[in-house]
Amino acid sequence: MDAIYVAVNIILFLAIAPLFEGVIRKITARVQSRQGPPVIQPYFDILKLLGKQDIHAGNVAFRIAPIIAFASIIGVIAFFPFGHRANLLTRYADIITVIYLLTLGGVAVMLGAASSRNTYALIGTSREMITMIMVEPVLAMTFIMGAVRSGSLGIGESVAGVAGGSGWSFALMAAAYLAALQAFVGRQPFDIAEAEVEILEGPFIEYSGPSYALFRYYLMLKQMFYAALFIAVFVPPLSTGYYAADIAIQIVLVFAVFIFISLIGSTNPRLRIDQAQKVYAVLVLIALVAVGLSAYGI
């Protein structure tokens, strides 16, 4: 049965992530008084890219980077099943594994961009690196706070340690994670690495065809994972005892997070990299304070 839960979870993410991307596009268009594309447009985009020629820079790193990124996010998704069900894979991994896989996806993006030797891609790579170094600690400290409370590095124990908490540490960490969510998913005002108008898709400028489709799919899955993780960690579980009903409830809550992401992204201008760094530093500081307070049970 555990294997079925893992399979269902991965299939749901693969099926729904493009739809949520379409929701973001639609809400953004409406806020800006445009009609916008249909919500199913991301599905068409992926299919169109898969049918195009795959032009590459001629080196191994450029070719394997999209595969590594896509595989890393699928691996992470397998550890966090919908429906509040136990996962057989969690016995073989801990929060360090999850952080490693999430970081690996970002490293793959930078690897592919750097190997393309394109100036705009290199600029995007440097921005991606700064974002990763300064924002990923917020995610790491979220798990660490759960580990401090539960006394275990296990994935389930760490998530339960945060979800079952309360007080100032819980409130501060929830606020830090929610504020960092736009940066996690690369949306305005923190879509600095891609910045279409400035550096023409940044790290992905040299990609096309199936390779670019894998990267786009990776980004869609990544933003859905971070939204789902916020629900799993910071929203009290609304368990009905029925697997399908629990999945439906969590998907609705994730949809609400995507509405939040859309509204923030469509109403805030893109920050400069120096401005973003100051915001990142504040978020890391808040997360550190939350971990410190949790150590004292506050």
Residue frames relative to the residue before (quaternion, step in Angstrom):
aa qw qx qy qz dx dy dz
M 1.0000 0.0000 0.0000 0.0000 0.00 0.00 0.00
D 0.6083 0.5690 -0.3641 0.4166 3.60 1.01 -0.75
A 0.6427 0.5253 -0.3221 0.4553 3.57 0.98 -0.84
I 0.6206 0.5378 -0.3423 0.4565 3.59 1.07 -0.69
Y 0.6415 0.5223 -0.3276 0.4565 3.59 0.97 -0.84
V 0.6427 0.5153 -0.3192 0.4686 3.58 0.99 -0.83
A 0.6680 0.5045 -0.2981 0.4586 3.58 0.90 -0.94
V 0.6490 0.5142 -0.3150 0.4639 3.59 0.93 -0.91
N 0.6458 0.5379 -0.3179 0.4387 3.55 0.98 -0.90
I 0.6791 0.4855 -0.2893 0.4684 3.58 0.85 -0.98
I 0.6500 0.5167 -0.3165 0.4586 3.60 0.94 -0.88
L 0.6459 0.5227 -0.3216 0.4540 3.60 0.97 -0.84
F 0.6583 0.4998 -0.3145 0.4668 3.57 0.92 -0.86
L 0.6680 0.5050 -0.3042 0.4541 3.56 0.88 -0.93
A 0.7038 0.4766 -0.2642 0.4558 3.57 1.03 -0.81
I 0.7743 0.3978 -0.1885 0.4547 3.58 0.93 -0.89
A 0.5541 0.6509 -0.3990 0.3319 3.62 1.02 -0.67
P 0.6724 0.4688 -0.3304 0.4679 3.68 0.84 -0.74
L 0.6046 0.5582 -0.3581 0.4412 3.59 1.09 -0.64
F 0.6616 0.4920 -0.3050 0.4767 3.58 0.96 -0.85
E 0.5881 0.5425 -0.3619 0.4784 3.58 1.13 -0.61
G 0.6544 0.5091 -0.3067 0.4675 3.57 1.00 -0.80
V 0.6103 0.5461 -0.3412 0.4614 3.57 1.09 -0.71
I 0.6409 0.5172 -0.3257 0.4644 3.59 0.95 -0.86
R 0.6598 0.5058 -0.3127 0.4595 3.59 0.90 -0.90
K 0.6754 0.5089 -0.2989 0.4421 3.58 0.91 -0.92
I 0.6740 0.4825 -0.3031 0.4702 3.59 0.88 -0.92
T 0.6276 0.5365 -0.3330 0.4555 3.57 0.99 -0.83
A 0.6564 0.5064 -0.3074 0.4670 3.58 0.96 -0.86
R 0.6634 0.5100 -0.3108 0.4508 3.58 0.91 -0.86
V 0.6369 0.5204 -0.3289 0.4641 3.58 0.98 -0.81
Q 0.7300 0.4013 -0.2191 0.5080 3.57 1.09 -0.74
S 0.5133 -0.6850 0.3873 0.3424 3.59 1.28 0.45
R 0.5092 0.5846 -0.4574 0.4357 3.57 0.99 0.91
Q 0.5616 -0.5932 0.4459 0.3658 3.55 -1.21 0.38
G 0.2436 -0.8102 0.4975 0.1918 3.54 0.98 -0.83
P 0.5992 -0.5671 0.4183 0.3801 3.59 -1.26 0.32
P 0.6084 -0.5266 0.4153 0.4244 3.62 -1.19 0.24
V 0.6119 -0.5930 0.3767 0.3632 3.58 -1.11 0.62
I 0.6758 0.4741 -0.3056 0.4745 3.60 1.17 -0.36
Q 0.3552 0.7691 -0.4735 0.2412 3.60 1.25 0.12
P 0.6244 0.5488 -0.3691 0.4156 3.68 0.91 -0.69
Y 0.5955 0.5459 -0.3704 0.4584 3.62 1.08 -0.57
F 0.6621 0.4979 -0.2972 0.4747 3.56 0.95 -0.89
D 0.6288 0.5473 -0.3337 0.4401 3.57 1.00 -0.82
I 0.6709 0.4937 -0.2984 0.4659 3.58 0.91 -0.93
L 0.6614 0.5028 -0.3081 0.4636 3.59 0.92 -0.88
K 0.6405 0.5192 -0.3259 0.4626 3.58 1.01 -0.79
L 0.6670 0.4975 -0.3055 0.4628 3.59 0.92 -0.86
L 0.6405 0.5349 -0.3279 0.4428 3.58 1.01 -0.78
G 0.7040 0.4622 -0.2632 0.4706 3.57 1.15 -0.56
K 0.5945 0.5800 -0.3627 0.4226 3.60 1.27 -0.05
Q 0.6220 -0.5352 0.4130 0.3952 3.54 -1.28 0.24
D 0.3472 -0.7359 0.5484 0.1926 3.56 -1.01 0.87
I 0.0616 -0.8027 0.5930 -0.0121 3.56 -0.20 1.31
H 0.0035 -0.8237 0.5659 -0.0350 3.60 -0.68 1.04
A 0.6360 -0.5861 0.3783 0.3300 3.51 -1.32 0.44
G 0.5812 -0.6471 0.3498 0.3479 3.57 1.24 0.03
N 0.6857 0.4191 -0.3157 0.5044 3.61 1.19 0.25
V 0.6536 -0.5594 0.3528 0.3679 3.55 -1.20 0.60
A 0.6406 0.5502 -0.3336 0.4192 3.59 0.91 -0.90
F 0.6510 0.5211 -0.3109 0.4561 3.58 0.98 -0.85
R 0.6957 0.4886 -0.2744 0.4494 3.58 0.98 -0.85
I 0.7515 0.4157 -0.2343 0.4555 3.61 0.89 -0.87
A 0.4857 0.6945 -0.4297 0.3115 3.62 1.18 -0.38
P 0.6793 0.4711 -0.3239 0.4602 3.69 0.80 -0.83
I 0.6321 0.5340 -0.3332 0.4520 3.59 1.04 -0.75
I 0.6492 0.5156 -0.3108 0.4648 3.58 0.97 -0.89
A 0.6597 0.5146 -0.3103 0.4514 3.58 0.90 -0.94
F 0.6831 0.4862 -0.2878 0.4628 3.57 0.86 -0.98
A 0.6689 0.4990 -0.3025 0.4605 3.60 0.91 -0.87
S 0.6392 0.5410 -0.3357 0.4313 3.59 1.00 -0.76
I 0.6948 0.4569 -0.2959 0.4701 3.61 0.89 -0.84
I 0.5963 0.5352 -0.3674 0.4722 3.60 1.11 -0.57
G 0.6357 0.5327 -0.3241 0.4550 3.58 1.02 -0.79
V 0.6559 0.5016 -0.3119 0.4700 3.58 0.97 -0.82
I 0.6463 0.5376 -0.3172 0.4388 3.57 0.92 -0.94
A 0.6262 0.5708 -0.3367 0.4107 3.59 1.02 -0.76
F 0.6721 0.5125 -0.2999 0.4424 3.60 1.16 -0.51
F 0.7644 0.3382 -0.1776 0.5194 3.62 1.20 -0.35
P 0.0574 -0.8453 0.5309 0.0197 3.60 0.33 1.20
F 0.4958 -0.6093 0.5289 0.3213 3.53 -1.20 0.61
G 0.7520 0.4543 -0.2799 0.3871 3.54 -1.28 0.24
H 0.4608 -0.7177 0.4296 0.2967 3.59 1.27 0.34
R 0.4253 0.6889 -0.4785 0.3400 3.58 1.00 0.79
A 0.5418 -0.6024 0.4725 0.3468 3.55 -1.14 0.63
N 0.2605 -0.7726 0.5666 0.1189 3.53 -1.15 0.64
L 0.4250 -0.7306 0.4656 0.2624 3.57 -0.64 1.04
L 0.6162 0.5724 -0.3571 0.4064 3.59 1.11 -0.50
T 0.5910 0.6120 -0.3751 0.3680 3.59 1.09 -0.55
R 0.5881 0.5735 -0.3813 0.4242 3.59 1.15 -0.34
Y 0.6996 0.4424 -0.2602 0.4971 3.57 1.25 -0.34
A 0.7677 0.2790 -0.1529 0.5563 3.60 1.23 -0.01
D 0.1949 -0.7508 0.6141 0.1453 3.55 -1.34 0.11
I 0.7609 -0.3766 0.2479 0.4666 3.58 -1.27 -0.15
I 0.5777 0.5764 -0.3808 0.4348 3.58 1.14 -0.52
T 0.6211 0.5410 -0.3322 0.4595 3.58 1.06 -0.76
V 0.6596 0.5103 -0.3057 0.4594 3.58 0.94 -0.91
I 0.6621 0.4950 -0.3065 0.4718 3.58 0.89 -0.92
Y 0.6307 0.5386 -0.3253 0.4541 3.57 1.02 -0.83
L 0.6895 0.4816 -0.2918 0.4555 3.60 0.82 -0.94
L 0.6448 0.5104 -0.3257 0.4665 3.59 1.00 -0.77
T 0.6533 0.4988 -0.3042 0.4815 3.56 1.04 -0.80
L 0.6080 0.5741 -0.3457 0.4258 3.58 1.06 -0.78
G 0.6242 0.5412 -0.3426 0.4473 3.60 1.02 -0.75
G 0.6683 0.4915 -0.2936 0.4749 3.57 0.96 -0.88
V 0.6314 0.5257 -0.3238 0.4692 3.56 1.04 -0.79
A 0.6300 0.5327 -0.3321 0.4572 3.60 1.02 -0.76
V 0.6214 0.5279 -0.3386 0.4697 3.60 1.02 -0.77
M 0.6849 0.4781 -0.2846 0.4706 3.57 0.89 -0.94
L 0.6236 0.5481 -0.3332 0.4468 3.58 1.04 -0.77
G 0.6796 0.4871 -0.2906 0.4653 3.55 0.89 -0.93
A 0.6643 0.5046 -0.3058 0.4589 3.57 0.96 -0.85
A 0.6751 0.4983 -0.3018 0.4527 3.58 0.89 -0.92
S 0.6817 0.4930 -0.2947 0.4531 3.59 1.00 -0.77
S 0.5877 0.5875 -0.3730 0.4128 3.60 1.23 -0.28
R 0.2781 -0.8058 0.4727 0.2233 3.58 1.29 -0.45
N 0.4464 0.6645 -0.4715 0.3698 3.58 1.15 0.57
T 0.5394 -0.6590 0.4161 0.3188 3.59 -0.86 0.95
Y 0.6696 0.4903 -0.3023 0.4689 3.58 0.91 -0.90
A 0.6333 0.5269 -0.3291 0.4616 3.57 1.05 -0.75
L 0.6487 0.5151 -0.3189 0.4606 3.58 1.01 -0.77
I 0.6179 0.5200 -0.3428 0.4799 3.58 1.07 -0.69
G 0.6538 0.5064 -0.3057 0.4719 3.57 0.97 -0.87
T 0.6225 0.5465 -0.3340 0.4498 3.57 1.07 -0.76
S 0.6650 0.5020 -0.3104 0.4577 3.58 0.89 -0.88
R 0.6568 0.4948 -0.3087 0.4780 3.58 1.03 -0.77
E 0.6276 0.5288 -0.3271 0.4686 3.58 1.05 -0.78
M 0.6475 0.5237 -0.3182 0.4531 3.57 0.98 -0.81
I 0.6492 0.5079 -0.3186 0.4681 3.58 0.94 -0.86
T 0.6529 0.5159 -0.3113 0.4590 3.57 0.95 -0.90
M 0.6655 0.5110 -0.3077 0.4487 3.57 0.90 -0.91
I 0.6802 0.5045 -0.2936 0.4433 3.57 0.87 -0.98
M 0.7833 0.3789 -0.1798 0.4588 3.57 0.93 -0.88
V 0.7255 0.4151 -0.2584 0.4844 3.62 1.17 -0.38
E 0.6132 0.5843 -0.3556 0.3951 3.60 0.97 -0.80
P 0.5821 0.5800 -0.3958 0.4099 3.67 1.05 -0.51
V 0.5776 0.5718 -0.3863 0.4362 3.61 1.14 -0.51
L 0.6509 0.4944 -0.3040 0.4894 3.57 1.01 -0.85
A 0.6544 0.5229 -0.3142 0.4468 3.57 0.90 -0.94
M 0.6986 0.4672 -0.2790 0.4646 3.58 0.91 -0.88
T 0.5442 0.5799 -0.4041 0.4520 3.57 1.22 -0.37
F 0.6832 0.4617 -0.2707 0.4967 3.56 0.93 -0.93
I 0.6378 0.5380 -0.3311 0.4406 3.58 0.99 -0.82
M 0.6230 0.5312 -0.3460 0.4583 3.58 1.01 -0.75
G 0.6489 0.5001 -0.3139 0.4799 3.57 1.02 -0.78
A 0.6426 0.5207 -0.3192 0.4626 3.57 1.05 -0.78
V 0.6282 0.5322 -0.3305 0.4614 3.58 1.04 -0.76
R 0.7004 0.4703 -0.2710 0.4635 3.56 0.92 -0.88
S 0.7544 0.3897 -0.2146 0.4827 3.58 0.97 -0.82
G 0.3837 -0.7368 0.4738 0.2923 3.56 1.22 -0.44
S 0.7053 0.3962 -0.2517 0.5312 3.57 1.21 0.44
L 0.3978 -0.7059 0.5359 0.2371 3.56 -1.19 0.65
G 0.3917 0.7330 -0.4699 0.2975 3.58 1.28 0.08
I 0.5789 -0.6136 0.4088 0.3482 3.56 -1.05 0.76
G 0.6957 0.4724 -0.2798 0.4632 3.57 0.78 -1.02
E 0.6682 0.5044 -0.3020 0.4560 3.57 0.95 -0.88
S 0.6587 0.5124 -0.3128 0.4536 3.57 0.97 -0.83
V 0.6555 0.4988 -0.3093 0.4753 3.58 0.92 -0.88
A 0.6623 0.4955 -0.3013 0.4744 3.58 0.96 -0.87
G 0.6186 0.5657 -0.3407 0.4256 3.57 1.09 -0.71
V 0.6838 0.4359 -0.2790 0.5144 3.56 1.07 -0.71
A 0.6769 0.5178 -0.3007 0.4281 3.58 0.83 -1.00
G 0.7229 0.4328 -0.2519 0.4761 3.58 1.05 -0.69
G 0.5371 0.6549 -0.3863 0.3653 3.56 1.29 0.08
S 0.1022 -0.7563 0.6411 0.0809 3.49 -1.40 0.00
G 0.6170 0.5756 -0.3902 0.3685 3.55 -1.24 -0.09
W 0.7874 -0.3587 0.2414 0.4395 3.52 -1.36 -0.16
S 0.6405 0.5358 -0.3427 0.4303 3.59 0.92 -0.82
F 0.6544 0.5026 -0.3094 0.4727 3.59 0.95 -0.86
A 0.6746 0.5024 -0.2981 0.4513 3.60 0.87 -0.94
L 0.6713 0.4985 -0.3020 0.4578 3.59 0.94 -0.88
M 0.6739 0.4900 -0.3039 0.4619 3.58 0.93 -0.88
A 0.6279 0.5261 -0.3336 0.4666 3.59 1.02 -0.76
A 0.6582 0.5025 -0.3081 0.4684 3.58 0.98 -0.84
A 0.6531 0.5109 -0.3142 0.4623 3.60 0.97 -0.85
Y 0.6665 0.4984 -0.3062 0.4622 3.59 0.91 -0.90
L 0.6705 0.4995 -0.3077 0.4542 3.58 0.89 -0.91
A 0.6578 0.4972 -0.3087 0.4741 3.58 1.03 -0.77
A 0.6929 0.4629 -0.2688 0.4831 3.58 1.10 -0.71
L 0.4638 0.7190 -0.4330 0.2835 3.58 1.23 -0.31
Q 0.6324 0.5324 -0.3381 0.4499 3.60 0.99 -0.78
A 0.6672 0.4801 -0.3007 0.4837 3.57 1.05 -0.75
F 0.5989 0.5709 -0.3563 0.4341 3.59 1.05 -0.75
V 0.7848 0.3350 -0.1590 0.4965 3.56 0.88 -0.98
G 0.4783 -0.7175 0.4114 0.2951 3.60 1.28 0.13
R 0.4539 0.6706 -0.4639 0.3593 3.57 0.99 0.82
Q 0.6486 -0.5008 0.3871 0.4226 3.56 -1.23 0.43
P 0.5596 -0.1667 -0.8098 -0.0573 1.43 -2.07 1.46
F 0.6164 0.5786 -0.3348 0.4162 3.61 1.25 0.23
D 0.4171 0.6862 -0.4969 0.3291 3.62 1.09 0.53
I 0.1476 0.8561 -0.4784 0.1281 3.53 0.99 0.94
A 0.6342 0.5583 -0.3395 0.4134 3.59 1.03 -0.73
E 0.7266 0.3893 -0.2360 0.5146 3.61 1.01 -0.80
A 0.1448 0.8526 -0.4948 0.0854 3.58 0.84 -1.05
E 0.1737 -0.8615 0.4652 0.1055 3.56 0.64 1.20
V 0.6977 0.4758 -0.2888 0.4509 3.60 0.85 -0.92
E 0.7200 0.4582 -0.2506 0.4570 3.58 1.04 -0.75
I 0.8395 0.0508 0.0285 0.5403 3.59 0.66 -1.10
L 0.5260 -0.7179 0.3894 0.2373 3.55 1.08 0.81
E 0.7676 -0.3654 0.1738 0.4970 3.59 0.65 1.16
G 0.3734 -0.7966 0.4397 0.1805 3.59 1.24 0.26
P 0.8656 0.0627 -0.0365 0.4954 3.61 -0.65 -1.10
F 0.7367 0.4439 -0.2283 0.4562 3.60 1.12 -0.56
I 0.3630 0.7896 -0.4535 0.1978 3.58 1.26 0.03
E 0.7324 0.4197 -0.2404 0.4792 3.62 1.03 -0.70
Y 0.5926 0.5975 -0.3636 0.3996 3.60 1.24 -0.13
S 0.0270 0.7769 -0.6281 0.0344 3.53 -1.20 0.65
G 0.8027 0.3415 -0.2071 0.4429 3.54 -1.33 0.11
P 0.8465 -0.1626 0.1161 0.4935 3.60 -1.13 -0.66
S 0.6194 0.5462 -0.3541 0.4388 3.60 1.02 -0.70
Y 0.6714 0.4708 -0.2920 0.4922 3.57 0.95 -0.87
A 0.5974 0.5591 -0.3574 0.4503 3.59 1.09 -0.68
L 0.6453 0.5130 -0.3217 0.4657 3.59 0.98 -0.82
F 0.6565 0.4985 -0.3160 0.4698 3.59 0.96 -0.81
R 0.6561 0.5006 -0.3245 0.4622 3.61 0.91 -0.83
Y 0.6457 0.5084 -0.3112 0.4772 3.55 1.00 -0.85
Y 0.6097 0.5560 -0.3341 0.4555 3.58 1.04 -0.79
L 0.6805 0.4857 -0.2919 0.4645 3.58 0.89 -0.91
M 0.6373 0.5191 -0.3262 0.4668 3.60 1.02 -0.75
L 0.6678 0.4890 -0.2921 0.4792 3.57 0.93 -0.90
K 0.6349 0.5466 -0.3237 0.4397 3.56 1.01 -0.82
Q 0.6944 0.4616 -0.2956 0.4662 3.60 0.84 -0.89
M 0.6313 0.5083 -0.3424 0.4752 3.59 1.07 -0.61
F 0.6308 0.5339 -0.3414 0.4478 3.60 1.01 -0.74
Y 0.6794 0.4846 -0.3074 0.4573 3.60 0.82 -0.92
A 0.6348 0.5092 -0.3328 0.4764 3.60 1.06 -0.68
A 0.6670 0.4940 -0.2966 0.4724 3.59 0.97 -0.88
L 0.6312 0.5339 -0.3351 0.4519 3.58 1.05 -0.73
F 0.6117 0.5407 -0.3514 0.4583 3.58 1.04 -0.72
I 0.6571 0.4982 -0.3074 0.4749 3.58 0.96 -0.86
A 0.6793 0.5084 -0.2970 0.4379 3.59 0.89 -0.93
V 0.7498 0.4232 -0.2163 0.4603 3.55 0.98 -0.86
F 0.8331 0.2825 -0.1055 0.4637 3.58 0.78 -1.01
V 0.6742 0.4308 -0.3085 0.5144 3.62 1.21 -0.16
P 0.4971 -0.6621 0.4588 0.3225 3.63 -0.74 0.98
P 0.5014 -0.6803 0.4374 0.3073 3.62 -0.81 0.94
L 0.1960 -0.7614 0.6106 0.0947 3.54 -0.91 0.99
S 0.0547 0.8450 -0.5242 0.0905 3.54 0.37 1.28
T 0.2315 -0.7847 0.5646 0.1092 3.55 -0.87 1.02
G 0.5121 -0.6299 0.4251 0.4003 3.55 1.26 -0.40
Y 0.6764 0.4153 -0.2786 0.5408 3.56 1.32 -0.13
Y 0.5117 -0.6996 0.4136 0.2787 3.54 -0.65 1.17
A 0.6958 0.4766 -0.2823 0.4572 3.59 0.77 -1.02
A 0.6590 0.5068 -0.3122 0.4598 3.59 0.98 -0.82
D 0.6395 0.5206 -0.3243 0.4635 3.58 1.01 -0.80
I 0.6281 0.5248 -0.3316 0.4692 3.58 1.02 -0.79
A 0.6564 0.5218 -0.3094 0.4484 3.58 0.90 -0.93
I 0.6492 0.5185 -0.3171 0.4574 3.59 0.96 -0.86
Q 0.6792 0.4899 -0.2973 0.4586 3.57 0.89 -0.91
I 0.6394 0.5175 -0.3333 0.4608 3.59 1.00 -0.72
V 0.6278 0.5235 -0.3318 0.4708 3.59 1.03 -0.74
L 0.6584 0.4991 -0.3060 0.4730 3.59 0.99 -0.84
V 0.6300 0.5140 -0.3301 0.4795 3.58 1.04 -0.74
F 0.6046 0.5522 -0.3409 0.4619 3.57 1.07 -0.75
A 0.6396 0.5210 -0.3211 0.4652 3.59 1.02 -0.80
V 0.6285 0.5199 -0.3310 0.4746 3.59 1.04 -0.75
F 0.6524 0.5132 -0.3174 0.4586 3.59 0.99 -0.77
I 0.5939 0.5361 -0.3653 0.4759 3.59 1.09 -0.59
F 0.6330 0.5251 -0.3187 0.4712 3.57 1.02 -0.86
I 0.6522 0.5127 -0.3118 0.4633 3.60 0.90 -0.94
S 0.6587 0.5239 -0.3070 0.4443 3.57 0.95 -0.91
L 0.6897 0.4892 -0.2870 0.4501 3.57 0.85 -0.96
I 0.6480 0.4993 -0.3219 0.4767 3.59 0.98 -0.79
G 0.6926 0.5004 -0.2815 0.4366 3.55 0.88 -0.95
S 0.7256 0.4467 -0.2459 0.4621 3.57 0.99 -0.78
T 0.7310 0.4069 -0.2340 0.4953 3.60 1.21 -0.23
N 0.7106 0.3934 -0.2590 0.5227 3.60 1.27 0.12
P 0.4184 -0.7066 0.5068 0.2624 3.59 -0.89 0.88
R 0.6098 -0.5615 0.4152 0.3748 3.56 -1.21 0.50
L 0.3789 -0.7175 0.5404 0.2227 3.57 -0.98 0.87
R 0.4880 -0.5896 0.5379 0.3533 3.52 -1.27 0.39
I 0.6527 -0.5443 0.3476 0.3960 3.56 -1.17 0.53
D 0.6502 0.5062 -0.3304 0.4603 3.63 1.02 -0.71
Q 0.6290 0.5154 -0.3309 0.4788 3.59 1.09 -0.67
A 0.6471 0.5236 -0.3121 0.4578 3.56 0.98 -0.88
Q 0.6244 0.5548 -0.3471 0.4265 3.59 0.96 -0.78
K 0.6434 0.5160 -0.3242 0.4633 3.58 0.99 -0.78
V 0.6406 0.5081 -0.3195 0.4790 3.59 1.02 -0.81
Y 0.6392 0.5315 -0.3230 0.4524 3.59 0.93 -0.91
A 0.6550 0.5266 -0.3158 0.4404 3.59 0.92 -0.91
V 0.6453 0.5132 -0.3166 0.4691 3.58 1.01 -0.82
L 0.6584 0.5168 -0.3111 0.4502 3.59 0.95 -0.87
V 0.6427 0.5083 -0.3186 0.4764 3.58 1.00 -0.82
L 0.6422 0.5252 -0.3211 0.4567 3.58 0.99 -0.81
I 0.6453 0.5094 -0.3174 0.4726 3.59 0.97 -0.85
A 0.6552 0.5106 -0.3108 0.4619 3.59 0.96 -0.86
L 0.6321 0.5259 -0.3291 0.4644 3.59 1.02 -0.77
V 0.6390 0.5163 -0.3193 0.4724 3.57 0.98 -0.85
A 0.6451 0.5272 -0.3219 0.4498 3.59 0.97 -0.85
V 0.6508 0.5019 -0.3162 0.4738 3.60 0.96 -0.83
G 0.6536 0.5182 -0.3139 0.4536 3.56 0.98 -0.84
L 0.6612 0.4942 -0.3080 0.4730 3.59 0.96 -0.83
S 0.6422 0.5307 -0.3333 0.4414 3.59 1.01 -0.77
A 0.6031 0.5698 -0.3538 0.4317 3.58 1.12 -0.64
Y 0.7226 0.3807 -0.2190 0.5338 3.57 1.23 -0.58
G 0.5402 -0.6657 0.3786 0.3489 3.57 1.28 0.25
I 0.4600 0.6855 -0.4458 0.3459 3.57 1.18 0.46
